[in-house]
Amino acid sequence: MPDRPAFGGGATATVIHPVVLAAMLVTAVLILVLPRRRVIAPFLIFVMLSPYGQQLYVAGVHWFAVRIVVLVGCIRLFRERGNILPHGLNEIDKAFVAWAFCRVLARLLLFHTVGMVPEQMNFWLGAFGGYFFLRYLIRDVEDIAECAKALAVVAVLAGICMANERLRDVNVFGYSGSIAIQPTVRDGLIRAQGCFGHPILAGCFGATVTPLFYWLWRSGRGKLLAAIGVLGGFMIVYFSASSTPVMAWAGGIGALLLWPIRRNMRVVRWGIVATLLGLAMVMKAPVWFIIARVNVVDGSGGWDRAFLIDTFIRHFSGWWLIGTSQMGAWGGDMWDLSNQFVAEGETGGLLTFILFILLISRSFSRIGRMRRRVDGLGSREWLYWILGAVMFAHILAYFGVSYWDQNQTWWFAFLAMVSAATTGLDRPTPSKVRISRKKQQLEPATV
């Protein structure tokens, strides 16, 4: 398996560059002293641009630089006197908590070793701490705009570094000691990865964040940053030289182009279902082997990903309860969980798999209901449409990779954005309020 700092392997000593250490300390101080909204930019910029694998190795435990910053964020949460979630837990929050809890419980039951406990505590810190800290930071549309601006800075800086990586065959983030200086090459083409854990993961960040910049442009909250963000996202996707990011980028842009028929998406959804059923009836192989034919970039592993799904389904009895640790024995490279849905099932069992899908479903549902509620209100309606496009891009990316680097934080930030944007969903609409008040006036007074 790849050599990454994780349970059962990885670094056996501290691996942190002085620049990263200094940036971590500065970010930690800013988290504690700045006003809530001003914390968003330094937190996201540090987390997303820190080379993957930067860590302090203390007493046999890997303290990732990103996790340390999240821990400081949790300290700020404990210092807050008011409610860190003014509107309480929503459907997304509850699904997230259930998913994270079941995933950790399954891992502990599967391995039941002492070493797994700190590994899962590390996951809980990143998941619960990272997600709820971002939920605390991101509360309204203005906070979403701050996130978009920070991510635009990340995109353009990462894009420039990845362009340099392609042209000079040197990854500047490699000087940190946790990432290779010389990039990987496939079929004679350099695959840049920048500060991320893998070229595909780098490309998926650029692909999934790009639609958000269009909203930043359209809302007028930062047109220059939006423009350079779109350019940076495209550079990241292009220089990653991977098919999955290209498909996710095309899917996100394609979703934006469906805006004119936004009121008829039910027809589109049922059309997709009918198409898949038709293909399942005429194809000799299972319908998921369509992925095997999607090879946008030479040397892509479309067939491997289709075979991974096929193996995952055929070995249902081996993973459904609490996951499995035997996937490496199911075939060549089956240990490589290059599919987020497969990774959820094999690391957490059927319940974790269902809860992850429920998390996506509830997010999509809230976005759709809010879009219909603000139908015809211009920029507000566009916000929900673009959030839906970002979600669709994430789903396409999940069919080609599982997030295990900075993209986890980007995913948590996006879920926090959806929660913030749909905060008023559970409150009655103005029309319902007027009807309710009118009804009260007609009813006789009671003593």
C-alpha positions as CSV (number, residue, x, y, z in Angstrom):
1,M,0.0,0.0,0.0
2,P,1.1,3.6,-0.5
3,D,3.4,4.9,2.2
4,R,1.3,7.4,4.0
5,P,1.4,8.5,7.7
6,A,-1.4,6.4,9.1
7,F,-2.2,3.5,11.4
8,G,0.1,0.5,10.7
9,G,2.8,2.4,8.9
10,G,4.0,5.7,7.7
11,A,6.5,8.1,9.2
12,T,8.4,7.2,12.3
13,A,9.7,10.7,13.0
14,T,8.5,14.3,12.9
15,V,8.2,15.5,9.3
16,I,7.4,19.2,9.3
17,H,9.0,22.0,7.4
18,P,9.9,25.2,9.3
19,V,7.7,27.3,7.0
20,V,4.7,25.0,7.6
21,L,5.4,25.0,11.4
22,A,5.5,28.8,11.4
23,A,2.3,29.0,9.3
24,M,0.6,26.6,11.7
25,L,1.5,28.7,14.7
26,V,0.3,31.9,13.0
27,T,-2.9,30.2,12.0
28,A,-3.5,28.9,15.5
29,V,-3.1,32.4,16.9
30,L,-5.4,33.9,14.3
31,I,-8.1,31.3,15.1
32,L,-8.0,32.3,18.7
33,V,-8.0,36.1,18.4
34,L,-9.8,37.1,15.1
35,P,-13.5,37.6,14.8
36,R,-15.4,34.6,13.7
37,R,-15.8,35.5,10.0
38,R,-12.2,36.6,9.7
39,V,-11.0,33.1,10.8
40,I,-12.4,31.4,7.6
41,A,-9.8,32.6,5.2
42,P,-6.6,31.8,7.2
43,F,-8.0,28.4,8.3
44,L,-8.9,27.2,4.8
45,I,-5.8,28.6,3.2
46,F,-3.5,26.9,5.7
47,V,-5.4,23.6,5.6
48,M,-5.6,23.4,1.8
49,L,-2.1,24.5,1.0
50,S,-0.2,22.6,3.7
51,P,1.6,19.7,2.0
52,Y,-0.1,16.4,2.9
53,G,1.7,14.4,5.6
54,Q,3.2,17.3,7.6
55,Q,3.2,16.1,11.2
56,L,4.7,15.9,14.6
57,Y,5.5,12.4,15.8
58,V,5.0,12.3,19.6
59,A,4.9,9.1,21.7
60,G,4.1,6.9,18.7
61,V,1.2,9.2,17.6
62,H,1.1,11.2,14.3
63,W,-0.1,14.8,15.0
64,F,-0.9,16.2,11.6
65,A,-0.4,19.9,11.3
66,V,-3.9,20.2,9.9
67,R,-5.3,18.3,12.9
68,I,-3.4,20.5,15.3
69,V,-5.1,23.6,13.8
70,V,-8.5,21.8,14.0
71,L,-7.8,21.1,17.7
72,V,-7.1,24.8,18.2
73,G,-10.5,25.5,16.5
74,C,-12.1,23.1,19.0
75,I,-10.5,25.0,21.8
76,R,-12.2,28.2,20.5
77,L,-15.5,26.4,20.3
78,F,-15.2,25.4,24.0
79,R,-14.5,29.1,24.8
80,E,-17.7,30.3,23.1
81,R,-20.3,31.4,25.6
82,G,-23.2,31.4,23.1
83,N,-24.6,28.5,21.1
84,I,-22.0,27.6,18.4
85,L,-24.9,26.5,16.2
86,P,-27.6,29.2,16.6
87,H,-30.2,27.2,14.8
88,G,-29.4,23.9,16.2
89,L,-28.7,20.6,14.5
90,N,-30.3,20.1,11.1
91,E,-30.8,17.0,8.9
92,I,-27.3,17.2,7.5
93,D,-25.7,17.5,10.9
94,K,-27.5,14.5,12.2
95,A,-26.7,12.4,9.2
96,F,-23.0,13.4,9.5
97,V,-22.8,12.5,13.2
98,A,-24.4,9.1,12.6
99,W,-22.1,8.4,9.7
100,A,-18.9,9.3,11.6
101,F,-20.0,7.4,14.7
102,C,-20.8,4.2,12.8
103,R,-17.6,4.4,10.8
104,V,-15.4,4.6,13.9
105,L,-17.4,1.9,15.7
106,A,-17.1,-0.5,12.8
107,R,-13.3,0.1,12.6
108,L,-12.9,-0.6,16.3
109,L,-15.0,-3.7,16.1
110,L,-13.2,-5.0,13.1
111,F,-9.6,-4.6,14.3
112,H,-10.1,-4.4,18.2
113,T,-6.4,-3.5,18.7
114,V,-5.0,-0.7,20.9
115,G,-3.3,0.9,17.9
116,M,-6.6,1.5,16.2
117,V,-7.9,3.7,19.1
118,P,-5.6,6.7,18.5
119,E,-6.1,6.3,14.7
120,Q,-9.8,6.6,15.1
121,M,-9.5,9.4,17.6
122,N,-7.5,11.2,14.9
123,F,-10.4,10.6,12.5
124,W,-13.0,11.8,14.9
125,L,-10.9,15.0,15.6
126,G,-10.7,15.7,11.8
127,A,-14.3,14.8,11.2
128,F,-16.3,16.1,14.2
129,G,-13.8,18.8,15.0
130,G,-13.3,19.9,11.4
131,Y,-16.9,19.8,10.4
132,F,-18.5,21.5,13.4
133,F,-15.7,24.1,13.6
134,L,-16.6,24.9,10.0
135,R,-20.3,24.9,10.8
136,Y,-19.5,27.4,13.6
137,L,-17.6,29.6,11.1
138,I,-20.0,29.4,8.2
139,R,-23.5,30.7,9.1
140,D,-24.8,32.8,6.2
141,V,-24.3,33.8,2.6
142,E,-21.6,36.3,3.5
143,D,-19.6,33.5,5.2
144,I,-20.0,31.4,2.1
145,A,-18.6,34.3,0.1
146,E,-15.6,34.4,2.4
147,C,-15.0,30.6,1.8
148,A,-15.2,31.1,-1.9
149,K,-12.7,33.9,-1.9
150,A,-10.3,31.8,0.3
151,L,-10.7,28.8,-2.0
152,A,-10.0,31.0,-5.0
153,V,-6.7,32.0,-3.5
154,V,-5.9,28.3,-2.9
155,A,-6.9,27.4,-6.4
156,V,-4.7,29.9,-8.2
157,L,-1.6,29.3,-6.0
158,A,-2.0,25.5,-6.3
159,G,-2.6,25.9,-10.1
160,I,0.6,28.0,-10.5
161,C,2.7,25.5,-8.5
162,M,1.3,22.6,-10.5
163,A,2.1,24.4,-13.8
164,N,5.6,24.8,-12.6
165,E,5.7,21.1,-11.6
166,R,4.7,20.1,-15.2
167,L,7.2,22.5,-16.9
168,R,10.2,22.0,-14.6
169,D,9.5,18.4,-13.4
170,V,9.8,19.6,-9.8
171,N,7.1,19.8,-7.1
172,V,8.0,22.8,-4.9
173,F,5.9,21.3,-2.1
174,G,8.2,18.3,-2.2
175,Y,10.8,20.3,-0.3
176,S,8.6,20.0,2.8
177,G,9.8,16.4,3.1
178,S,6.4,14.7,3.1
179,I,5.7,14.7,-0.7
180,A,8.0,13.5,-3.5
181,I,9.9,16.3,-5.2
182,Q,9.8,14.6,-8.6
183,P,6.3,14.1,-9.9
184,T,4.9,10.9,-11.2
185,V,4.9,10.1,-14.9
186,R,2.3,8.0,-16.8
187,D,2.6,7.3,-20.5
188,G,5.2,10.0,-20.8
189,L,3.0,12.7,-19.2
190,I,3.9,14.4,-16.0
191,R,1.0,14.2,-13.4
192,A,1.3,17.2,-11.1
193,Q,-0.1,16.9,-7.6
194,G,1.0,20.1,-5.8
195,C,0.4,20.0,-2.1
196,F,-2.2,17.3,-2.3
197,G,-1.9,13.6,-1.6
198,H,-2.2,12.4,-5.2
199,P,-2.6,13.9,-8.7
200,I,-6.2,12.7,-8.9
201,L,-7.1,14.3,-5.5
202,A,-5.5,17.5,-6.6
203,G,-7.5,17.5,-9.8
204,C,-10.7,16.7,-8.0
205,F,-10.3,19.8,-5.8
206,G,-9.9,22.0,-8.8
207,A,-12.9,20.4,-10.5
208,T,-15.3,20.5,-7.6
209,V,-14.5,24.0,-6.5
210,T,-14.8,25.7,-9.9
211,P,-18.6,26.1,-10.0
212,L,-18.5,28.0,-6.7
213,F,-16.4,30.7,-8.4
214,Y,-19.2,31.4,-10.9
215,W,-21.5,32.3,-8.1
216,L,-18.8,34.5,-6.6
217,W,-18.6,36.3,-10.0
218,R,-22.4,36.5,-10.5
219,S,-23.1,37.8,-7.0
220,G,-20.5,40.6,-7.5
221,R,-18.7,39.8,-4.2
222,G,-15.3,39.3,-5.8
223,K,-15.1,39.2,-9.6
224,L,-11.3,39.3,-9.8
225,L,-10.9,36.5,-7.3
226,A,-13.6,34.6,-9.1
227,A,-11.8,34.9,-12.4
228,I,-8.5,33.8,-11.1
229,G,-10.2,31.0,-9.2
230,V,-11.7,29.6,-12.4
231,L,-8.3,29.9,-14.1
232,G,-6.6,28.2,-11.1
233,G,-9.2,25.4,-11.0
234,F,-8.8,24.7,-14.7
235,M,-5.0,24.6,-14.4
236,I,-5.3,22.2,-11.5
237,V,-7.5,19.8,-13.5
238,Y,-5.4,20.1,-16.6
239,F,-2.0,19.6,-15.0
240,S,-3.2,16.7,-12.9
241,A,-3.5,14.7,-16.1
242,S,-6.2,12.4,-14.7
243,S,-9.6,11.3,-16.1
244,T,-11.6,11.6,-12.9
245,P,-11.0,15.3,-12.4
246,V,-11.8,16.0,-16.0
247,M,-15.2,14.1,-15.7
248,A,-16.0,15.9,-12.4
249,W,-15.1,19.3,-13.9
250,A,-17.2,18.6,-17.0
251,G,-20.1,17.4,-14.8
252,G,-20.0,20.5,-12.6
253,I,-20.0,22.8,-15.7
254,G,-22.6,20.7,-17.4
255,A,-24.9,21.0,-14.3
256,L,-24.6,24.8,-14.5
257,L,-25.6,24.7,-18.2
258,L,-28.9,23.0,-17.2
259,W,-30.1,26.2,-15.5
260,P,-32.7,27.0,-18.2
261,I,-34.5,23.7,-17.5
262,R,-34.1,23.9,-13.7
263,R,-37.9,23.5,-13.3
264,N,-38.0,20.3,-15.2
265,M,-35.2,18.3,-13.5
266,R,-37.5,15.6,-12.5
267,V,-37.8,14.6,-16.2
268,V,-34.0,14.7,-16.4
269,R,-33.5,12.5,-13.4
270,W,-36.0,9.9,-14.5
271,G,-34.4,10.0,-18.0
272,I,-31.1,9.1,-16.5
273,V,-32.7,6.2,-14.6
274,A,-34.4,5.0,-17.7
275,T,-31.1,5.2,-19.7
276,L,-29.3,3.2,-17.1
277,L,-32.0,0.5,-17.0
278,G,-32.0,0.4,-20.8
279,L,-28.2,-0.1,-20.9
280,A,-28.4,-2.7,-18.2
281,M,-30.8,-4.7,-20.4
282,V,-28.7,-4.5,-23.6
283,M,-25.1,-4.6,-22.2
284,K,-23.4,-8.0,-21.8
285,A,-21.4,-6.7,-18.8
286,P,-23.0,-5.0,-15.7
287,V,-24.0,-1.4,-16.3
288,W,-21.2,0.0,-14.0
289,F,-18.7,-1.2,-16.6
290,I,-19.6,1.9,-18.5
291,I,-16.8,3.4,-16.3
292,A,-14.3,1.1,-18.1
293,R,-14.9,3.1,-21.3
294,V,-14.3,6.5,-19.8
295,N,-10.6,7.1,-20.4
296,V,-10.3,10.8,-21.1
297,V,-6.5,10.7,-20.4
298,D,-4.2,8.0,-21.8
299,G,-3.4,5.3,-19.3
300,S,-6.5,6.0,-17.1
301,G,-7.7,3.1,-14.9
302,G,-11.4,3.1,-15.9
303,W,-11.5,-0.7,-16.2
304,D,-9.9,-1.0,-12.7
305,R,-12.6,1.2,-11.2
306,A,-15.4,-0.7,-12.9
307,F,-13.8,-4.0,-11.7
308,L,-13.5,-2.6,-8.2
309,I,-17.3,-1.9,-8.1
310,D,-18.0,-5.3,-9.5
311,T,-15.8,-7.0,-6.8
312,F,-17.3,-4.9,-4.1
313,I,-20.8,-6.1,-5.1
314,R,-19.8,-9.7,-5.5
315,H,-18.2,-9.8,-2.0
316,F,-21.2,-8.2,-0.3
317,S,-21.2,-10.9,2.4
318,G,-17.6,-10.2,3.3
319,W,-18.1,-6.5,4.2
320,W,-21.7,-5.7,4.9
321,L,-21.6,-6.1,8.7
322,I,-18.6,-4.0,9.9
323,G,-16.4,-3.7,6.8
324,T,-13.4,-5.8,5.9
325,S,-9.7,-5.9,6.0
326,Q,-9.4,-8.7,3.3
327,M,-10.1,-6.7,0.2
328,G,-6.5,-7.1,-0.9
329,A,-7.1,-10.8,-1.3
330,W,-10.1,-10.2,-3.7
331,G,-7.9,-9.5,-6.7
332,G,-5.1,-7.4,-8.0
333,D,-5.0,-3.8,-6.6
334,M,-8.4,-4.3,-4.8
335,W,-6.8,-2.7,-1.7
336,D,-6.8,0.6,-3.7
337,L,-10.1,2.0,-2.7
338,S,-10.4,4.4,-5.6
339,N,-14.1,4.9,-5.1
340,Q,-15.6,6.8,-2.1
341,F,-18.7,4.7,-2.0
342,V,-16.7,1.4,-2.0
343,A,-14.4,2.9,0.6
344,E,-17.4,3.7,2.9
345,G,-18.7,0.1,2.6
346,E,-15.4,-1.7,3.0
347,T,-14.3,0.5,6.0
348,G,-17.6,0.8,7.8
349,G,-20.0,-1.8,6.6
350,L,-23.5,-1.5,5.1
351,L,-24.8,1.0,7.7
352,T,-22.0,3.4,7.2
353,F,-22.4,3.1,3.4
354,I,-26.2,3.9,3.7
355,L,-25.5,6.8,6.1
356,F,-23.0,8.3,3.7
357,I,-25.5,8.2,0.8
358,L,-28.2,9.6,3.2
359,L,-25.8,12.5,3.9
360,I,-25.6,13.3,0.2
361,S,-29.3,12.7,-0.3
362,R,-30.3,15.1,2.5
363,S,-27.9,17.8,1.3
364,F,-29.3,17.5,-2.3
365,S,-32.8,17.6,-0.9
366,R,-32.3,20.7,1.1
367,I,-30.6,22.5,-1.8
368,G,-33.5,21.6,-4.1
369,R,-36.2,22.7,-1.7
370,M,-34.6,26.0,-1.0
371,R,-34.1,26.6,-4.8
372,R,-37.8,26.1,-5.3
373,R,-38.6,28.3,-2.3
374,V,-36.6,31.3,-3.8
375,D,-37.7,30.6,-7.4
376,G,-37.3,33.7,-9.5
377,L,-35.2,35.6,-6.9
378,G,-32.1,35.8,-9.2
379,S,-28.8,35.6,-7.3
380,R,-30.3,33.6,-4.4
381,E,-31.7,31.0,-6.7
382,W,-28.4,30.8,-8.5
383,L,-26.6,30.1,-5.2
384,Y,-28.6,26.9,-4.6
385,W,-28.3,25.9,-8.2
386,I,-24.5,26.2,-8.0
387,L,-24.3,24.4,-4.7
388,G,-26.2,21.5,-6.5
389,A,-23.6,21.7,-9.3
390,V,-20.8,21.4,-6.8
391,M,-22.5,18.4,-5.1
392,F,-22.9,16.7,-8.5
393,A,-19.2,17.3,-9.3
394,H,-18.3,15.7,-5.9
395,I,-20.4,12.6,-6.7
396,L,-18.7,12.1,-10.0
397,A,-15.3,12.5,-8.4
398,Y,-16.3,9.9,-5.8
399,F,-16.6,7.3,-8.5
400,G,-12.9,7.6,-9.3
401,V,-11.3,8.3,-5.9
402,S,-11.8,8.4,-2.2
403,Y,-10.9,11.5,-0.3
404,W,-8.1,11.0,2.2
405,D,-6.1,14.3,2.1
406,Q,-7.1,18.0,2.3
407,N,-10.1,17.2,0.2
408,Q,-11.8,15.9,3.3
409,T,-11.7,19.4,4.8
410,W,-13.1,20.9,1.5
411,W,-15.9,18.3,1.6
412,F,-16.7,19.3,5.2
413,A,-16.6,23.0,4.3
414,F,-19.0,22.3,1.4
415,L,-21.5,20.5,3.7
416,A,-21.2,23.5,6.1
417,M,-22.0,25.8,3.2
418,V,-25.1,23.8,2.3
419,S,-26.2,23.9,6.0
420,A,-25.7,27.6,6.2
421,A,-27.5,28.3,2.9
422,T,-30.5,26.2,3.9
423,T,-30.8,27.4,7.5
424,G,-34.2,28.9,7.0
425,L,-35.7,25.8,5.4
426,D,-37.4,24.6,8.5
427,R,-39.1,28.0,9.1
428,P,-42.4,28.8,7.4
429,T,-42.4,30.9,4.2
430,P,-43.7,34.4,4.4
431,S,-46.9,33.3,2.5
432,K,-47.5,30.6,5.1
433,V,-47.0,33.2,7.9
434,R,-49.6,35.5,6.4
435,I,-52.1,32.7,6.1
436,S,-51.5,31.6,9.7
437,R,-52.0,35.2,11.0
438,K,-55.2,35.6,8.9
439,K,-56.5,32.4,10.3
440,Q,-55.8,33.5,13.9
441,Q,-57.7,36.8,13.3
442,L,-60.8,34.8,12.1
443,E,-60.7,32.4,15.1
444,P,-62.7,33.5,18.2
445,A,-60.6,34.7,21.2
446,T,-60.2,32.3,24.1
447,V,-59.9,33.0,27.7
